Amino acid sequence: MNILIGPNGSGKSNFIGVFSFLHAIREGRLSEYVTAIGGAEKILHFGSKTTEKIDLLISFRDEVNQYDLTLRPTEDDQLFPVAEHACFWVKSQYPKPCQNFLVPQKGGREAGISGSNLDRSAARVRSRLGEWRLYHVHDTSSSSPMRKTAKLHDNDFLRPDGSNLAAFLYYLREKHKESYGLIQRTIQRVAPFFDDFQLKPLRLQPDDIKLEWKHRNSEQYFDASSLSDGTLRFIALAALFLQPTIYRPSVILVDEPELGLHPYAIEMLASLIRSASSETQVIVGTQSSLLLDHFEPEDVLVAERVEGATQIRRLEREPLARYQDDYSLGQLWEKNELGGRPHRD
């Protein structure tokens, strides 16, 4: 469990965004991702005149499995891979990691890890990258994907924007009643007026489904448009953290999930995060001292800008022991005992 705190501009969102970037690279969507962001000049720190390249290095299982990738800008404001390796290193047998070079795809525009016929260490890395997902369920406006009609059979996993929330809940109700019931009861604790979802294929469009629900004291028809922003967001978060383990990503990333939630809903959210983290790695970026109150110092990462760069450190319990009888963790953050507050570089 990793609760990431820090001031605006400290690099929290960038850190979380790297996981999404790697996922896109793995899917063969490097060019698409760079274009959506606004070009390579937007991704490179202060542009290509200051930052000539991006180096990414990740490791798994105490650095036994490793993957590194170097990206450089092109004249048409894209990024392309210039060096890429994946390795499986048995420390007892080899003095240093192997150098398993990967071949770029699609004319050198996409990383080799996006290839479908990889083997050994590269296949292991590709598999891991495919199991990470960054969730953005902030958009609860009238045009939110969660409020719109979804495809009935789009239910392999909960999509990062929650656009298939109705289809995913329908699948859980039909195939995983225990998990569905837990989601239903958890939502009822935060929204006592909520009775149950009313999920079924649309009568005139049987391949489509909408998020419909029943009020405890009414037979009137309600759909997602009748849900408040906070309630809809909590429904998506409950489905994310309470779904069966077999469908969960191996790493769940969520940035500021507390937005728009009632204090009691934040307390429930913390409970969901703790429960899911027993079997799934969870990384949460937050600005909420109230959410922070529900975690332990060793759960917390503090991001700060140091000489223009982002540094992240994990809190230790011992230095905070003298305060914790009198103050909660969130209060200590507000009093600047944890760091993670704005300051001049």
N, C-alpha and C positions, 0 to 999 in steps of 0.2 A: 504494500500500500504506500502510495507516494502522493502527499498533499503538497502541492507547489504554491508557495506564496512569494510575494515580492511587489515592489511598486510598479506603476505603469511605466513601460519603457525599459524594464529590467531584462526582458528577453524571455519571459515565461511563455508567451504565445509562440515565439519563434522555436523554443525548445520543443513544445508540444507539436508544432507544425512540421518539424523534421520527420516525425513518424508518418504523417500523412504524405509528405514528399517522398519518402522511401517506398511507401505503399504504391504511390503512383508510378514510380520508377520500375517497381517490380511488375506492374501491370502493363508496361510498355506505353505509358502515358506521360513520359518526361516532357515531350514537346507540347502536349496539350496543357499540362500543368503550368509550364513556364508561360505560355501564351495567356492563360487565365489569370495569372498573377500580374501580368503586365509587361512581361519580357525579362530577359536575363539581368538587365540593368537594375530592375526593381528587386531582384533576389540577391544579387551580389552586394555586400556591405559597402554603401556609398558608391556603388557602381564599379565598373571594370577598371577605372583608372586607379582606384584604391585597392580593390580586391580582384586579383587576377584569376583566382580559381576557388572552387569549393572542394574541400576534402571531407569525406564522410568515413568514419570508422566505427563499426559496431562489433560487439563480441557477445558470445553466448556461453553459458556453462563455464564460468571462471576463465574466459578467454580461450577456451579450447576451440570453439568454432568462431571464425572471424570473417568479416566482409569489409572491404574498403573500396571506395569509389572516388575518383577525381573528375570533376567537371570543369570545363572551360567555356567561355562565351564564344559565340560565332558572330560573324559580321551582320547576320540578320536577327540579332538580339535573341538567340536561342542558347541553350547549353548542350554540350555534347560530351560523352565520356572519353577521356584520354588514357585512363588507367583504371583497371578493375580486377580485383582478386577475391577469391573465396577459398577458405582453407579449413581443414579439419586437422587439428594438431594434437597428437598424443605425446604429452610432455615426457613421459617415461621412455619414449622411443626416439624422439627427435630433438635436437638442441634448439631449434627455432621453428616458427610456423612455416608451412609450405607456401609456395607461390603458384596458386592455380589460376592462371590468367583466363579471363572471360572475353569472348569476342563480341564487340558491339553489334547490335541488330539494326535492321532497317537503314542500311547505308551509313551506319555510324552515328545515327541520330538517337538511338535508344540503347540503354544499357544492356549488357549481356545477360544480366540476371532476369531479364524479361523473356528470355528464350524458353520455349516449352519442352525442350529435349535435354535438359541439364541432368547431370548425375552427381553422385557422391556429395562432396561438401557444398557445391553450388546448389544442388537440389534441396539440401537441408536448409540453406539460407533462404532460398526462394520460398520454401514452405513456411518458414517462420515469419517472413515479411508479409505473407498473405494472411496471417492470423492477427495482425494488428489493425485496429480501427479507431479513427478519431471521430467522435460524435459531436454534431452541432445541432442541438434541438432548440436553439434560441429563437428561431423564426416561428412565432405563433400568431402572426398577423392574419388578416382575413384571406391573404393569398398564400398562406403557409402550405407547404406540401403535405403536412399532417392533416390539414382540414379538407384536402381534396380527395377525389375518387382515386382508388388504387386498383391495380390489377390483382385479381383474386389469387392467382398462383405465384405471385411475387413474394415468396415466403421462405426462401432458403436461409436468410438471415435478416436481422433488423438493419435497415439501411441507415447510413450515418446521419441523414437529415430527417429520419422518421417518416419518409414519404410512403412507406408500405406498412405503417403501424397497424392499420385495420386488418390487412391481409395476414400479418404476422400473428396478431392476437387471435384471429379466426383459426389459424392453423394450430396454435397452442390449445385453444379450447377443444378442438376436435381430436388432437393427438397427445396432448400433455395436460390433462385436466388438473393435475395436482399443481403444476406451475401456474396455470391459468388462474386457479382458485386463489393461490397466494397473491398474485398480482391484483386480483379483484378485491380481496380483503384489505390489502395495503392501501389501495386507492380509497376505499371506504373510510379508512382512518383519517385521511387527510381531507376528503370531501364526503362528509356524512350523508349528503343528499344523493350521492351516487349509489345506484342499486346494482346494475350490471351492464355490460355491453350488449347491444342487440346487433349481432353480427350475422350477416347472411348475404349471399350474392344478390345484386340488384335484380329485381323482377324483369325489367325490360333490357337489362345489360348483364346477363349472367356471368360474364367474365370479369366484372368489376365489383368492387365492394367499397362501402363508405363506413367511417367511424360513427356508428350510431349507439345510443345508450338510453337506459331507462332511469327515470327519477323515482326515488322511493315513494313519493306521495302523488304520483300522477301517471296517467296512461297516455299522456301527450307524447308526440314524437319529438325526439331531440337528436341532433347530430353534432358534429365537432364544432360547428359555428356557435353552438350554445354554451360551449365550455370557455371558462376564463383562460387567459394566457397561462397563468400559473398552474391551473389544474391540468391543462393539456400538456404542459412541459413535464409535470410530475408523472403523468400517465406514461409518457415516453421513457422517462428515467426508470420508472418501476419495471416496465417491460424489459429495458436494457439490463438491469442488474438482477432481476429475478427470473430471467429466461433459463431454461435448462442448460446445464454446464456444457453439454455437447454442442450447443449452438453459439455459445459465447466466444468472442475473440479471445486469443491468449493474452492480449494486452488491450484493455479498454482505456481510451483517453477521452477526457471531457474537460472543456475549458469553461469555467464559471457556470456550473450547473445550477447554482443557487439563485440565479437571476429570476426575479418575479415570484419567488416562493415565500409563503408565510413562514414565520419562525418555527412553527411545529413541523411544517413540511421539510424544512432544512434539517431538523432533528431526525426525521424519518429517513431523509436522503443519506445522512451520515451512517445510519444503521444499515441501509442497503449497501453502501460502499464497503463498510467493514465486513459484512457478510460475504459479498462477492469476492473480496480480496483473499479469502481463505483458499480459493482455488484458481483465481484469475488475477494477473497483475493489473492494478488500477493506477492510473496517473491522472490526477485532478488538479487543474489550475483554479485558484480561487482568490477573491478579494474579500471574502466574508469571514470576519472574526468569529461570528456565531457558528459557522460550519467548523472552523478550526477548533472550537471548544470541545468537540466530540472526538478528538483524536489525541494520540500520545506524541511526545516530542520526537521519538524515533520515526514516526510516520511522516514527518514534515521536512520538506526541502525548501530552502530559502534562496531565492534568486536575487542577485544584486549586480549592478554595473560596477566594474572595477577597471579603471583605466580604459574605458570604452568597450570593454568586453563583458559578457555575461559569465558570472561565476555562480555555481550552485553548490551548496553545502547542506548536509543533513544535520538536523538538530540533535544534540545529545542531552540525555535526561539529567545527568549529574549537575551541570552548571545552573540548571533551573530549579533544582530541588528545594532551595531555600525560599522560593517564591510560591510554590504550587499549593501550599496550604491556604494561602490568602488570595491567590489570583488564578483565574482560568488561563488556558493557553492563549485564547483570543484576546483577553485583557493584557497579557504580557506583550503580545504583538502590538496592541494599541499604545502601550507604554514604551515601545521601542526597545524591549529587552531581548527580542529575537532577531533584530535586524529586519531587513526587508522593507525599509521605509525610504521615501525619496530623499536623495542627497545629491549634491553637486559632484560631478566626476572629478 
